[in-house]
Amino acid sequence: MNNHKIVNALSYFSILFAPVLVPLFIWVFGESRDVKHHSKVALFTHILPTISIFFTFCILSLVAVSTDSSNTVGFIAFGAIVVLIILTAVLFLFNLIQGVRMLVGREEDAFLTE
């Protein structure tokens, strides 16, 4: 098995134990373009839920300030939480599927094509 496949899979599987640190280190210290590409994708998919939570909090704060109705704020907050849970679950599954693809995929699938 190719070392690049293992490192690429580790970038995606790190969602289970060190979501941001492992892909960041692999991206900074990776030697090939393929490894850097997959670590950047993994890093982005690990950080995206946090960015989404920040923007959702900002939007909910603006709605709460501009509206006196607690029903409206509660409805929007509930919808935002449901969307964030779905987004996080989809990204978690994406990382697991990509990690498995890196390990069991063919050589052509594992490398960045140009």
C-alpha positions as CSV (number, residue, x, y, z in Angstrom):
1,M,0.0,0.0,0.0
2,N,1.2,3.4,-1.0
3,N,2.2,5.9,1.8
4,H,0.3,8.6,0.1
5,K,-2.9,6.6,0.4
6,I,-2.4,6.1,4.2
7,V,-1.6,9.8,4.8
8,N,-4.6,10.9,2.7
9,A,-6.9,8.5,4.6
10,L,-5.4,9.8,7.9
11,S,-6.3,13.3,6.9
12,Y,-10.0,12.4,6.6
13,F,-10.1,9.9,9.5
14,S,-8.7,12.5,11.8
15,I,-12.2,13.8,12.2
16,L,-12.5,11.0,14.9
17,F,-9.5,12.1,17.0
18,A,-7.9,15.4,16.1
19,P,-10.1,17.2,13.5
20,V,-8.0,20.3,12.8
21,L,-4.5,19.5,13.9
22,V,-3.7,16.4,11.8
23,P,-4.8,17.8,8.4
24,L,-3.1,21.1,9.2
25,F,0.2,19.4,10.0
26,I,-0.1,17.2,6.9
27,W,-0.9,20.2,4.7
28,V,2.1,22.2,6.1
29,F,4.6,19.3,6.1
30,G,3.3,17.2,3.2
31,E,5.7,16.7,0.4
32,S,3.5,15.9,-2.6
33,R,0.8,17.8,-4.3
34,D,-1.7,15.0,-3.8
35,V,-1.2,14.8,-0.1
36,K,-1.5,18.6,0.2
37,H,-4.7,18.6,-1.8
38,H,-6.4,15.9,0.3
39,S,-5.3,17.5,3.6
40,K,-6.7,20.9,2.5
41,V,-10.0,19.3,1.6
42,A,-10.1,17.5,5.0
43,L,-9.1,20.6,6.8
44,F,-11.9,22.6,5.1
45,T,-14.5,19.9,5.9
46,H,-13.4,19.8,9.5
47,I,-13.5,23.6,10.0
48,L,-16.8,24.2,8.0
49,P,-19.2,23.4,10.9
50,T,-17.4,25.8,13.2
51,I,-17.6,28.6,10.6
52,S,-21.3,27.8,10.1
53,I,-22.0,28.0,13.8
54,F,-20.3,31.4,14.0
55,F,-22.3,32.8,11.1
56,T,-25.5,31.3,12.5
57,F,-24.9,32.9,15.8
58,C,-24.3,36.2,14.2
59,I,-27.5,36.0,12.2
60,L,-29.5,34.9,15.2
61,S,-28.1,37.8,17.2
62,L,-29.2,40.2,14.5
63,V,-32.7,38.7,14.3
64,A,-33.0,38.8,18.1
65,V,-32.0,42.5,18.2
66,S,-34.3,43.5,15.3
67,T,-37.3,41.6,16.4
68,D,-39.4,41.7,19.6
69,S,-41.1,38.4,18.9
70,S,-39.6,35.5,20.8
71,N,-41.5,33.1,18.6
72,T,-39.8,34.3,15.5
73,V,-36.3,34.1,17.1
74,G,-37.1,30.6,18.5
75,F,-38.4,29.3,15.1
76,I,-35.3,30.6,13.3
77,A,-33.0,29.2,16.0
78,F,-34.6,25.8,15.8
79,G,-34.3,25.8,12.0
80,A,-30.7,26.8,12.2
81,I,-29.9,24.1,14.7
82,V,-31.5,21.5,12.6
83,V,-29.6,22.7,9.5
84,L,-26.3,22.7,11.5
85,I,-26.9,19.1,12.8
86,I,-27.6,17.9,9.2
87,L,-24.5,19.7,7.8
88,T,-22.3,18.3,10.5
89,A,-23.6,14.8,10.0
90,V,-23.1,15.0,6.2
91,L,-19.5,16.3,6.6
92,F,-18.7,13.6,9.1
93,L,-20.0,10.9,6.7
94,F,-18.1,12.6,3.8
95,N,-14.8,12.4,5.7
96,L,-15.4,8.7,6.6
97,I,-16.3,7.8,3.1
98,Q,-13.3,9.7,1.6
99,G,-11.0,8.0,4.1
100,V,-12.2,4.6,3.1
101,R,-12.0,5.5,-0.6
102,M,-8.3,6.5,-0.1
103,L,-7.5,3.2,1.5
104,V,-9.4,0.8,-0.8
105,G,-9.5,2.9,-4.0
106,R,-7.5,2.2,-7.1
107,E,-4.3,4.2,-7.8
108,E,-6.1,6.4,-10.3
109,D,-8.7,7.4,-7.8
110,A,-6.3,8.3,-5.0
111,F,-4.1,10.7,-7.0
112,L,-5.0,14.2,-8.1
113,T,-5.6,14.2,-11.8
114,E,-4.7,17.1,-13.9
